[in-house]
């Protein structure tokens, strides 16, 4: 797809929406995401196996409901939902309903048990899993102009940019709360996994509160500084979570956190496995890292993929050398699995991805369970949800017991 009029100027959000999801957009192509970049889903079936294990633990935490739902957000060509279905024990799979949510057409040959939808169904009891979805929710880009005012970055179909009007309203407030807070502002969320939060957001708040700044306070941003305005992602995540009656929503993405935002943003493109300049003409993926702390609703927390997968039995540990003598074939298989697990959990790579865990509607009997003590790679959550996530879902079980 090529824009009909390359001389037209648009905000990055509008231009990306057309380039990715328009009638001939990037994600409408036959190759699908796997033809251009490698996600955890494509890296190894161990990832789908871990998600299946999480679904089983959630099933137990929910009391084994008559119907258990699995929703694969931004399903691509259905690789994750297919892998989870194959990995799930028969007694759980027999009660499960399967949904793939994707704007592209249903791929040929997909298991007929999987419903293909444009948006998640309402009334879910189970697991909604969004792997690398939020980074492709289009956002506008702001840049601080010579006058010190954040302005929208406008782009043409050939990738050329210029500054437009000043950012105002809810977008401007989002920048103040989450990206460029005034000096001395205190965040209601933890800057990154493993750090201690200043305070827990109030229950019932429609969205995270961020730094809670005033529009009269000057921003701490120099001329040329750039930011991706993440409010559309916050709203998209809140809408997805609202589809749950009871269960868990998980968003997995490369992320940044308050106190460590990239000074010039992260907007980039991908084509055929390589990074490229983001050009909104439909020829490449257009993506930007996610402010997961801004997306998190009350009760949610963020862990690294490394911590989550290790707790779900994917460790990357090498098999014992004794196995090479007693069963060489099994040793080679285990060694290959350890290599795949190492890729999924690697520092500086997929292991540093954030997992935003958002529980919904867990039983009131858990209200008085004490919150977990400090742990690496985690954010705190209110006591009930934290206890469920710790004790029922993300408990590290010895490998022989998992098998």
PLY file of the C-alpha trace (Angstrom):
ply
format ascii 1.0
element vertex 403
property float x
property float y
property float z
element edge 402
property int vertex1
property int vertex2
end_header
0.00 0.00 0.00
1.26 3.48 -0.87
-0.47 6.64 0.31
-2.29 8.22 -2.62
-1.10 11.73 -1.71
2.40 11.76 -0.26
2.29 15.51 0.26
-0.44 15.34 2.93
0.59 15.86 6.55
-0.92 13.76 9.33
-0.22 13.02 12.96
1.66 9.79 13.52
-1.38 8.12 15.07
-3.58 8.67 12.00
-0.77 7.85 9.58
0.13 4.63 11.42
-3.49 3.50 11.63
-3.81 3.70 7.84
-0.36 2.23 7.15
-0.83 -0.80 9.41
-4.55 -1.50 9.33
-5.93 0.21 6.22
-7.40 -1.86 3.37
-3.91 -2.63 2.02
-2.00 -2.05 5.25
1.05 -3.86 6.53
-0.90 -6.24 8.76
-3.26 -7.17 5.94
-0.45 -8.78 3.97
-0.24 -12.53 3.41
3.08 -12.95 5.26
1.69 -11.82 8.60
3.86 -10.59 11.48
6.02 -13.74 11.47
7.27 -12.81 8.01
8.90 -9.64 9.33
9.87 -10.07 12.98
10.33 -12.72 15.63
8.27 -12.61 18.81
8.39 -14.95 21.81
5.55 -16.93 20.23
7.66 -17.62 17.15
10.90 -18.17 19.09
9.84 -21.42 20.76
6.77 -23.54 21.58
7.96 -23.27 25.19
6.24 -19.87 25.29
2.82 -21.27 24.37
3.42 -24.09 26.84
4.07 -21.58 29.62
0.88 -19.68 28.74
-1.04 -22.97 28.80
0.41 -23.67 32.26
-0.68 -20.20 33.40
-4.19 -20.91 32.08
-4.30 -24.17 34.06
-3.28 -22.40 37.25
-5.85 -19.69 36.62
-8.47 -22.39 36.07
-7.68 -23.78 39.53
-7.68 -20.30 41.11
-11.14 -19.66 39.64
-12.50 -22.95 41.00
-12.57 -24.84 37.67
-15.49 -23.00 36.03
-17.78 -24.86 33.63
-16.47 -22.70 30.79
-12.90 -21.40 30.68
-12.05 -18.75 28.10
-8.76 -18.02 26.39
-8.51 -14.82 24.33
-5.45 -14.20 22.14
-5.26 -10.45 21.47
-3.50 -9.38 18.25
-3.41 -13.02 17.26
-1.44 -12.57 14.03
-2.08 -15.83 12.21
-3.25 -17.64 15.35
0.12 -19.09 16.35
-0.24 -18.55 20.12
-3.84 -19.71 20.53
-3.04 -22.79 18.42
-0.01 -23.57 20.56
-1.88 -23.11 23.83
-4.72 -25.33 22.61
-2.23 -28.07 21.71
-0.41 -27.82 25.05
-3.47 -27.80 27.30
-4.44 -31.01 29.13
-7.54 -32.67 27.65
-9.67 -32.22 30.76
-9.09 -28.45 30.69
-9.32 -28.11 26.91
-12.72 -29.82 26.94
-14.15 -26.90 28.96
-12.33 -24.15 27.10
-13.55 -21.61 24.56
-10.97 -20.15 22.17
-10.94 -16.64 20.74
-8.42 -14.99 18.42
-8.76 -11.21 18.14
-7.20 -9.76 15.01
-8.06 -7.14 12.39
-6.66 -9.20 9.51
-8.71 -11.92 7.86
-8.95 -15.40 9.36
-6.09 -17.56 8.11
-6.87 -20.67 6.12
-6.59 -23.92 8.00
-7.05 -22.47 11.48
-8.60 -24.92 13.96
-12.37 -24.62 13.66
-12.68 -24.49 17.46
-11.06 -21.04 17.44
-13.45 -18.11 16.95
-11.89 -15.28 14.88
-13.07 -11.83 16.06
-12.31 -8.16 15.47
-12.60 -7.35 19.19
-12.68 -9.38 22.39
-16.02 -10.86 23.47
-17.64 -9.62 26.67
-18.19 -11.73 29.77
-14.87 -13.59 29.72
-14.02 -16.01 32.52
-10.41 -16.98 32.04
-7.26 -15.53 30.47
-6.92 -12.64 28.03
-3.35 -12.63 26.70
-1.94 -9.78 24.58
1.55 -10.54 23.31
3.09 -7.51 21.58
-0.27 -5.90 20.92
0.01 -2.55 22.69
3.20 -1.53 20.86
1.15 -1.60 17.65
-1.71 0.51 18.99
-1.00 3.73 17.05
0.04 6.81 19.03
0.88 10.39 18.24
4.40 11.69 18.70
5.20 14.96 20.46
8.37 17.02 20.22
9.35 20.05 22.28
9.72 23.04 19.97
12.07 26.03 20.22
9.45 27.78 22.35
9.54 24.98 24.95
6.03 23.81 24.00
5.34 20.15 23.13
3.96 20.01 19.60
2.51 17.21 17.50
4.94 15.73 15.00
3.30 15.58 11.58
4.45 13.10 8.94
3.99 12.57 5.21
3.67 9.28 3.40
7.38 9.35 2.54
8.40 9.69 6.21
9.26 13.40 6.17
8.30 15.22 9.38
7.53 18.71 10.63
6.12 20.18 13.83
2.44 20.97 14.03
0.12 22.49 16.60
0.71 22.44 20.34
-0.37 19.31 22.24
-3.41 20.17 24.36
-6.15 18.60 26.47
-5.93 15.00 27.67
-2.82 14.30 25.58
-0.96 17.20 27.18
-2.00 16.03 30.64
-0.82 12.50 29.86
2.62 13.87 28.91
2.78 15.76 32.22
1.65 12.80 34.26
3.71 10.10 32.59
6.55 11.37 30.43
7.67 14.91 31.28
6.60 15.55 34.89
7.61 18.82 36.57
10.43 18.73 39.12
9.45 17.12 42.40
6.41 15.27 41.02
5.71 11.95 42.74
4.41 9.03 40.75
1.56 6.81 41.89
3.26 3.90 40.13
6.64 2.24 40.48
9.17 3.35 37.84
10.21 -0.21 36.91
9.91 -3.83 37.98
11.72 -4.42 41.25
11.40 -0.88 42.62
9.20 0.10 45.56
6.10 2.15 44.70
5.51 5.51 46.35
1.90 4.54 47.03
-0.83 2.27 45.79
-3.35 3.84 43.39
-6.85 4.25 44.84
-9.25 1.39 44.16
-11.85 2.24 41.55
-9.78 4.82 39.68
-10.66 4.60 35.96
-7.02 4.99 34.88
-3.63 5.19 36.61
-2.91 8.62 38.00
0.74 9.11 37.11
2.42 12.17 38.57
-0.84 14.11 39.10
0.59 17.42 37.94
-0.90 20.81 37.26
-1.07 22.28 33.79
0.58 25.44 35.16
3.83 23.70 36.12
6.69 23.87 33.58
7.74 20.62 31.94
11.18 19.13 32.44
11.90 18.72 28.73
14.45 20.41 26.49
14.02 21.50 22.90
14.07 18.47 20.59
12.93 15.99 23.24
10.36 13.55 21.88
7.67 11.35 23.40
5.02 8.91 22.25
1.65 9.93 23.72
0.45 6.66 25.26
-3.12 7.60 26.16
-4.68 5.53 23.30
-2.87 2.47 24.66
-4.11 3.12 28.19
-7.66 3.31 26.88
-7.24 0.25 24.62
-5.95 -1.81 27.55
-8.74 -0.62 29.85
-11.28 -1.60 27.19
-9.74 -5.06 26.77
-9.69 -5.65 30.53
-13.36 -4.62 30.73
-14.21 -7.74 28.67
-13.30 -9.88 31.71
-15.89 -10.86 34.30
-13.39 -12.98 36.24
-9.86 -13.90 35.40
-6.56 -12.41 34.38
-5.47 -10.08 31.58
-1.79 -10.13 30.59
-0.04 -7.65 28.29
3.50 -8.58 27.17
5.63 -5.94 25.49
8.92 -4.12 25.41
8.40 -1.32 27.86
9.80 1.69 29.67
8.85 3.18 33.02
8.57 6.53 34.77
11.98 7.87 35.62
13.56 6.09 32.65
11.68 7.25 29.57
13.85 7.46 26.43
14.62 11.14 25.76
13.87 10.95 22.03
11.15 8.29 22.01
11.30 4.83 20.49
9.30 5.04 17.25
10.80 2.70 14.68
10.00 0.41 11.77
10.59 -3.27 10.96
10.70 -5.01 7.61
11.81 -8.57 6.82
13.47 -9.02 10.19
15.43 -5.78 10.20
14.96 -2.42 11.82
14.21 0.40 9.41
13.07 4.00 9.39
9.36 4.27 10.20
7.67 5.27 6.96
3.84 5.22 7.00
3.34 3.86 3.49
2.33 0.29 4.40
5.73 -1.21 3.54
6.89 -1.79 7.15
5.72 -2.34 10.68
5.59 0.82 12.80
6.03 0.33 16.52
7.05 2.08 19.74
7.83 0.80 23.22
4.97 0.84 25.74
4.63 2.84 28.97
3.26 -0.22 30.78
3.12 1.60 34.12
0.68 4.08 32.57
-1.49 1.26 31.19
-1.74 -0.64 34.49
-5.10 -0.36 36.21
-5.57 -0.55 40.00
-4.56 -4.01 41.21
-2.17 -4.62 38.31
1.54 -5.15 38.51
4.43 -5.64 36.12
7.02 -8.42 36.16
9.75 -9.15 33.66
9.24 -11.96 31.19
12.28 -13.61 32.71
10.63 -13.75 36.14
7.24 -14.81 34.77
8.57 -17.63 32.59
10.89 -18.94 35.27
7.94 -19.08 37.65
6.06 -21.00 34.96
8.83 -23.57 34.58
10.88 -22.08 31.71
14.34 -21.59 33.19
17.00 -22.16 30.50
19.00 -24.36 32.87
21.25 -26.90 31.15
20.32 -30.57 31.60
22.57 -32.64 33.84
25.56 -34.14 32.04
24.71 -37.56 33.47
21.72 -37.64 31.13
24.10 -37.63 28.15
25.39 -41.03 29.23
22.08 -42.65 30.12
19.92 -41.20 27.34
21.87 -39.21 24.72
18.79 -38.42 22.61
16.93 -37.03 25.61
19.99 -34.97 26.53
20.13 -33.41 23.06
16.42 -32.58 23.22
16.78 -31.09 26.69
19.80 -29.07 25.56
17.84 -27.65 22.63
14.98 -26.77 24.96
17.39 -25.05 27.34
18.70 -22.95 24.46
15.19 -21.88 23.47
14.35 -21.10 27.10
17.52 -19.04 27.39
16.44 -16.93 24.42
13.01 -16.33 25.96
14.51 -15.25 29.30
17.71 -13.53 28.14
18.71 -10.24 29.82
18.90 -7.48 27.25
16.48 -9.38 25.00
13.10 -11.07 25.32
13.67 -11.68 29.02
13.47 -7.95 29.71
9.99 -7.63 28.23
7.34 -6.55 30.73
4.35 -8.70 31.69
1.51 -6.54 32.94
-0.70 -8.78 35.11
-4.22 -7.45 35.66
-6.51 -9.67 37.82
-10.27 -9.13 37.67
-13.00 -10.40 40.01
-11.07 -12.76 42.24
-13.02 -14.05 45.29
-13.55 -11.75 48.27
-12.23 -14.45 50.63
-8.73 -13.43 49.52
-9.16 -9.84 50.67
-7.31 -10.31 53.99
-4.42 -12.42 52.69
-1.16 -10.51 53.40
0.67 -9.00 50.44
3.88 -10.61 49.29
7.22 -9.41 50.57
9.53 -7.52 48.22
10.67 -9.69 45.32
12.95 -8.95 42.35
11.37 -8.13 39.00
7.94 -7.30 40.44
5.67 -4.43 41.32
3.38 -4.52 44.33
-0.37 -5.01 44.01
-3.16 -4.90 46.61
-3.11 -7.87 48.98
-5.87 -10.02 47.44
-4.67 -9.82 43.85
-1.01 -10.10 44.84
-1.72 -13.22 46.89
-3.55 -14.85 43.98
-0.80 -14.01 41.52
1.87 -15.24 43.91
0.26 -18.31 45.42
-2.00 -19.61 42.64
-0.59 -18.45 39.30
3.11 -17.65 39.38
4.37 -20.30 41.78
7.60 -21.92 40.64
6.99 -25.68 40.63
9.88 -28.17 40.28
10.31 -29.42 36.71
9.50 -33.06 37.54
6.21 -32.00 39.15
5.24 -29.89 36.13
5.89 -32.82 33.80
0 1
1 2
2 3
3 4
4 5
5 6
6 7
7 8
8 9
9 10
10 11
11 12
12 13
13 14
14 15
15 16
16 17
17 18
18 19
19 20
20 21
21 22
22 23
23 24
24 25
25 26
26 27
27 28
28 29
29 30
30 31
31 32
32 33
33 34
34 35
35 36
36 37
37 38
38 39
39 40
40 41
41 42
42 43
43 44
44 45
45 46
46 47
47 48
48 49
49 50
50 51
51 52
52 53
53 54
54 55
55 56
56 57
57 58
58 59
59 60
60 61
61 62
62 63
63 64
64 65
65 66
66 67
67 68
68 69
69 70
70 71
71 72
72 73
73 74
74 75
75 76
76 77
77 78
78 79
79 80
80 81
81 82
82 83
83 84
84 85
85 86
86 87
87 88
88 89
89 90
90 91
91 92
92 93
93 94
94 95
95 96
96 97
97 98
98 99
99 100
100 101
101 102
102 103
103 104
104 105
105 106
106 107
107 108
108 109
109 110
110 111
111 112
112 113
113 114
114 115
115 116
116 117
117 118
118 119
119 120
120 121
121 122
122 123
123 124
124 125
125 126
126 127
127 128
128 129
129 130
130 131
131 132
132 133
133 134
134 135
135 136
136 137
137 138
138 139
139 140
140 141
141 142
142 143
143 144
144 145
145 146
146 147
147 148
148 149
149 150
150 151
151 152
152 153
153 154
154 155
155 156
156 157
157 158
158 159
159 160
160 161
161 162
162 163
163 164
164 165
165 166
166 167
167 168
168 169
169 170
170 171
171 172
172 173
173 174
174 175
175 176
176 177
177 178
178 179
179 180
180 181
181 182
182 183
183 184
184 185
185 186
186 187
187 188
188 189
189 190
190 191
191 192
192 193
193 194
194 195
195 196
196 197
197 198
198 199
199 200
200 201
201 202
202 203
203 204
204 205
205 206
206 207
207 208
208 209
209 210
210 211
211 212
212 213
213 214
214 215
215 216
216 217
217 218
218 219
219 220
220 221
221 222
222 223
223 224
224 225
225 226
226 227
227 228
228 229
229 230
230 231
231 232
232 233
233 234
234 235
235 236
236 237
237 238
238 239
239 240
240 241
241 242
242 243
243 244
244 245
245 246
246 247
247 248
248 249
249 250
250 251
251 252
252 253
253 254
254 255
255 256
256 257
257 258
258 259
259 260
260 261
261 262
262 263
263 264
264 265
265 266
266 267
267 268
268 269
269 270
270 271
271 272
272 273
273 274
274 275
275 276
276 277
277 278
278 279
279 280
280 281
281 282
282 283
283 284
284 285
285 286
286 287
287 288
288 289
289 290
290 291
291 292
292 293
293 294
294 295
295 296
296 297
297 298
298 299
299 300
300 301
301 302
302 303
303 304
304 305
305 306
306 307
307 308
308 309
309 310
310 311
311 312
312 313
313 314
314 315
315 316
316 317
317 318
318 319
319 320
320 321
321 322
322 323
323 324
324 325
325 326
326 327
327 328
328 329
329 330
330 331
331 332
332 333
333 334
334 335
335 336
336 337
337 338
338 339
339 340
340 341
341 342
342 343
343 344
344 345
345 346
346 347
347 348
348 349
349 350
350 351
351 352
352 353
353 354
354 355
355 356
356 357
357 358
358 359
359 360
360 361
361 362
362 363
363 364
364 365
365 366
366 367
367 368
368 369
369 370
370 371
371 372
372 373
373 374
374 375
375 376
376 377
377 378
378 379
379 380
380 381
381 382
382 383
383 384
384 385
385 386
386 387
387 388
388 389
389 390
390 391
391 392
392 393
393 394
394 395
395 396
396 397
397 398
398 399
399 400
400 401
401 402
